[in-house]
Amino acid sequence: MIDLYFWPTGNGKKISIMLEECGLPYRVNPVNINKGDQSTPEYLSINPNGKMPAIVDHDAPGCPLVLFESGAILQYLGEKSGQFLPQDLHGKYAVLQWVYWQVAGLGPNAGQAHHFLRYYPERLEYPMHRFQSEVKRLYTVMDEQLAKHEYLAGAYSIADMAAWPWVVRWDWQGQNLDDHPHVKRWFETVGTRPGVQRGAAVGADLANFNQQLSDEDKKRLFNLRNQDLGGKPA
């Protein structure tokens, strides 16, 4: 059994999708990032970085395996299950380079776009333009790759599972999928997979992302603590 420490965000859904696609047994342990669950001593003993997701695989050889960082978790689950991560050298690294591209580029920049375009109370033109433009550049990189391949690394893989949940919120990032027709085709194709649909639905009862966050929730979520929402000392 795998314990999944989870909240229904792009990073969390990468792992629920992979677990559903692989058919591995797991149970969800909610980590409410709006209420500060990620900063409790109990959770920090699992993920010292205080982020989500994390897993504990109780069936790992020798002793339970505790693992954080979504890219590492995807790679581990691919190796454990023998699915969605090729075993040959060239195929494996063709996939992993796109996984690392997502965790280092698409995810962080899309997250910053969400922050400044959707959540931050002030309209700060520089960061809004900076992250919206960078996300558009990354979508263009994807579009050019997907013009040549059905999926990011050729065959469907953990690279697609890493990227797809972040493209779900393309509108929060100030993007238009009609500007990236190959991304749009890929996004719609991946979204028809039953495993993706099941994984994306995990945690639907945990959070309402259309609900207005309180100022205290925003402080916990954005790690402001003793600052106000304008970034000034409280």
Backbone torsions as a table, in degrees:
resi	resn	phi	psi	omega
1	MET	NA	139.4	177.4
2	ILE	-110.2	127.3	170.7
3	ASP	-88.4	123.4	177.5
4	LEU	-106.2	117.9	175.5
5	TYR	-92.7	118.3	-154.0
6	PHE	-148.6	146.3	162.0
7	TRP	-139.4	146.4	-169.3
8	PRO	-77.5	64.1	174.0
9	THR	-109.3	179.7	178.5
10	GLY	-55.9	-45.4	-178.7
11	ASN	-68.4	-39.4	178.0
12	GLY	-64.6	-41.3	-175.9
13	LYS	-71.9	-22.0	171.5
14	LYS	-53.1	-44.4	-172.3
15	ILE	-80.4	-40.0	177.4
16	SER	-63.8	-36.3	176.6
17	ILE	-64.1	-47.1	-179.6
18	MET	-61.7	-42.5	179.4
19	LEU	-63.7	-39.7	176.7
20	GLU	-67.8	-41.8	179.8
21	GLU	-63.4	-37.6	-178.6
22	CYS	-81.2	-21.5	-176.1
23	GLY	74.7	24.9	178.9
24	LEU	-83.3	139.5	179.3
25	PRO	-71.2	136.4	-179.8
26	TYR	-154.3	162.5	173.5
27	ARG	-131.8	145.0	-174.9
28	VAL	-92.5	129.7	172.4
29	ASN	-114.4	104.5	-176.0
30	PRO	-63.4	137.2	173.6
31	VAL	-121.4	95.0	-174.5
32	ASN	-76.4	98.4	-175.7
33	ILE	-71.7	-17.2	176.2
34	ASN	-76.1	-24.0	-177.0
35	LYS	-105.6	1.5	174.8
36	GLY	90.6	14.0	-179.7
37	ASP	-59.0	-28.2	-177.5
38	GLN	-69.9	-12.5	-177.3
39	SER	-106.2	5.2	179.7
40	THR	-74.6	150.7	177.7
41	PRO	-56.7	-35.6	-179.1
42	GLU	-63.4	-44.4	-179.2
43	TYR	-74.4	-36.2	179.3
44	LEU	-63.8	-23.0	175.3
45	SER	-70.3	-20.2	177.0
46	ILE	-93.9	-45.1	179.1
47	ASN	-129.7	98.4	-177.4
48	PRO	-64.9	-14.3	177.9
49	ASN	-81.7	-8.8	175.9
50	GLY	64.9	33.3	176.7
51	LYS	-123.2	175.8	-178.3
52	MET	-130.6	142.8	13.8
53	PRO	-96.0	174.7	169.3
54	ALA	-149.3	161.2	175.4
55	ILE	-134.2	156.0	165.6
56	VAL	-127.0	115.6	178.5
57	ASP	-96.0	105.3	-177.4
58	HIS	-75.7	-10.0	-179.6
59	ASP	-102.7	8.1	178.9
60	ALA	-65.5	148.9	-179.6
61	PRO	-59.3	135.4	174.5
62	GLY	89.2	-61.5	-178.9
63	CYS	-159.5	165.0	179.9
64	PRO	-57.0	141.5	178.4
65	LEU	-100.7	122.0	176.1
66	VAL	-102.0	127.2	-172.0
67	LEU	-143.8	131.7	172.7
68	PHE	-123.4	174.1	-172.2
69	GLU	79.4	117.7	-171.6
70	SER	-61.6	-35.9	178.9
71	GLY	-65.4	-42.7	177.9
72	ALA	-65.0	-38.8	179.5
73	ILE	-65.2	-44.6	178.6
74	LEU	-60.2	-44.6	179.6
75	GLN	-62.7	-44.2	179.2
76	TYR	-60.4	-46.9	-178.3
77	LEU	-66.0	-34.1	175.2
78	GLY	-63.7	-42.8	179.0
79	GLU	-70.7	-39.4	-179.5
80	LYS	-64.0	-44.7	-174.3
81	SER	-87.4	-19.9	-174.3
82	GLY	71.5	23.9	-177.4
83	GLN	-128.0	144.7	170.6
84	PHE	66.0	14.4	172.6
85	LEU	-146.5	106.8	-176.5
86	PRO	-57.7	151.5	178.9
87	GLN	-90.7	-22.0	179.7
88	ASP	-74.7	152.3	-173.1
89	LEU	-55.2	-52.5	-174.4
90	HIS	-68.4	-42.1	179.7
91	GLY	-65.6	-41.3	-178.5
92	LYS	-60.9	-47.2	-175.7
93	TYR	-80.0	-20.9	169.8
94	ALA	-62.1	-37.5	177.3
95	VAL	-74.4	-49.0	-173.1
96	LEU	-64.0	-32.1	179.1
97	GLN	-63.2	-33.8	178.1
98	TRP	-78.2	-30.3	172.5
99	VAL	-63.0	-47.2	-178.8
100	TYR	-67.8	-33.7	174.6
101	TRP	-59.0	-41.8	-179.7
102	GLN	-69.3	-48.2	-174.6
103	VAL	-70.7	-25.8	-179.5
104	ALA	-94.7	-22.8	-172.3
105	GLY	-121.8	-68.6	-173.7
106	LEU	-61.2	-48.3	-177.3
107	GLY	-62.3	-55.3	-178.7
108	PRO	-61.0	-41.4	-178.5
109	ASN	-72.1	-38.7	175.2
110	ALA	-64.2	-39.0	177.7
111	GLY	-62.3	-40.2	177.0
112	GLN	-67.8	-35.8	175.3
113	ALA	-62.7	-43.0	176.0
114	HIS	-56.6	-44.7	-175.1
115	HIS	-62.2	-51.3	-172.4
116	PHE	-83.3	-28.9	-179.3
117	LEU	-86.7	-25.4	-171.9
118	ARG	-116.6	-41.2	-168.7
119	TYR	-102.8	-36.6	-172.5
120	TYR	-67.7	133.5	-172.2
121	PRO	-72.1	-21.1	179.0
122	GLU	-99.5	149.3	176.0
123	ARG	-91.0	93.2	-178.6
124	LEU	-98.2	106.0	-169.4
125	GLU	-64.1	-39.8	-176.9
126	TYR	-62.9	-56.1	-179.9
127	PRO	-64.9	-33.2	177.2
128	MET	-60.5	-49.3	179.8
129	HIS	-66.6	-41.6	-177.3
130	ARG	-57.9	-50.5	-174.0
131	PHE	-81.3	-34.1	174.7
132	GLN	-61.9	-41.1	-179.9
133	SER	-68.9	-39.8	179.7
134	GLU	-68.0	-38.7	176.3
135	VAL	-63.6	-39.8	177.3
136	LYS	-61.2	-40.5	177.2
137	ARG	-61.8	-42.2	-179.6
138	LEU	-67.1	-37.8	174.4
139	TYR	-62.3	-36.2	177.8
140	THR	-66.4	-39.2	174.9
141	VAL	-59.4	-47.0	177.2
142	MET	-60.2	-44.6	-176.4
143	ASP	-60.8	-41.5	179.6
144	GLU	-67.3	-38.0	176.9
145	GLN	-67.1	-42.5	-176.9
146	LEU	-76.8	-13.0	170.5
147	ALA	-68.7	-23.5	-177.2
148	LYS	-105.3	-17.2	-175.3
149	HIS	-138.6	148.4	178.8
150	GLU	-65.1	-39.7	178.8
151	TYR	-125.7	172.6	-170.3
152	LEU	-59.8	-37.5	-178.8
153	ALA	-114.8	24.7	-179.1
154	GLY	103.1	-84.4	175.7
155	ALA	-89.4	158.2	178.3
156	TYR	-58.7	135.4	-171.9
157	SER	-156.7	-177.1	176.7
158	ILE	-63.6	-19.8	175.8
159	ALA	-63.3	-41.4	178.3
160	ASP	-68.9	-37.8	178.3
161	MET	-67.0	-30.8	177.6
162	ALA	-69.5	-41.5	-173.3
163	ALA	-84.7	-38.2	-170.2
164	TRP	-56.2	-45.9	-177.4
165	PRO	-63.8	-22.1	177.6
166	TRP	-81.9	-29.3	177.6
167	VAL	-74.6	-21.3	176.7
168	VAL	-50.9	-37.1	-176.9
169	ARG	-99.0	37.1	-178.4
170	TRP	-55.9	-35.5	-178.2
171	ASP	-70.0	-33.6	175.9
172	TRP	-64.1	-22.8	-177.1
173	GLN	-94.4	4.5	179.8
174	GLY	72.8	28.8	-177.9
175	GLN	-108.6	164.5	175.9
176	ASN	-132.5	115.6	-177.1
177	LEU	-63.5	-21.9	176.7
178	ASP	-65.1	-20.5	175.8
179	ASP	-77.9	-12.1	-176.2
180	HIS	-133.5	75.3	-169.6
181	PRO	-62.5	-31.4	179.9
182	HIS	-74.6	-36.1	172.6
183	VAL	-63.7	-42.2	-179.7
184	LYS	-62.0	-44.6	177.9
185	ARG	-60.6	-47.4	179.1
186	TRP	-61.7	-45.9	-177.9
187	PHE	-59.4	-45.0	-179.9
188	GLU	-68.1	-38.5	179.4
189	THR	-64.9	-49.3	179.8
190	VAL	-61.1	-37.4	-177.7
191	GLY	-67.7	-13.5	177.6
192	THR	-86.0	-9.9	-177.7
193	ARG	-69.8	130.8	-179.4
194	PRO	-57.9	-39.1	178.9
195	GLY	-64.6	-37.7	177.3
196	VAL	-66.8	-42.7	179.9
197	GLN	-63.5	-41.5	178.6
198	ARG	-66.4	-45.5	-178.8
199	GLY	-65.0	-37.9	179.9
200	ALA	-69.6	-24.6	-179.3
201	ALA	-83.3	-12.7	-179.9
202	VAL	-62.4	133.1	177.2
203	GLY	80.8	10.4	179.9
204	ALA	-60.7	-23.8	-180.0
205	ASP	-89.5	-1.0	-174.6
206	LEU	-92.1	-32.1	-172.8
207	ALA	-144.1	145.2	173.2
208	ASN	-116.4	103.5	-174.1
209	PHE	-77.9	-5.2	173.3
210	ASN	-90.6	-6.6	180.0
211	GLN	-81.7	139.8	-179.8
212	GLN	-69.2	127.9	176.2
213	LEU	-77.9	144.1	174.0
214	SER	-73.3	163.4	177.2
215	ASP	-60.1	-38.4	179.3
216	GLU	-67.4	-39.4	176.1
217	ASP	-61.1	-43.2	-179.7
218	LYS	-63.6	-38.8	178.9
219	LYS	-63.3	-42.2	178.0
220	ARG	-67.4	-44.6	-176.3
221	LEU	-64.1	-40.8	-175.4
222	PHE	-99.0	8.9	174.2
223	ASN	59.5	40.2	-179.8
224	LEU	-84.1	-31.5	178.9
225	ARG	47.7	-97.1	-172.8
226	ASN	-91.7	21.4	177.6
227	GLN	-114.7	157.4	170.8
228	ASP	-84.7	178.8	-174.4
229	LEU	-73.8	-7.8	174.2
230	GLY	-92.1	5.9	177.9
231	GLY	83.0	14.1	-179.1
232	LYS	-105.4	152.2	177.9
233	PRO	-56.8	138.8	-179.1
234	ALA	-76.4	NA	NA
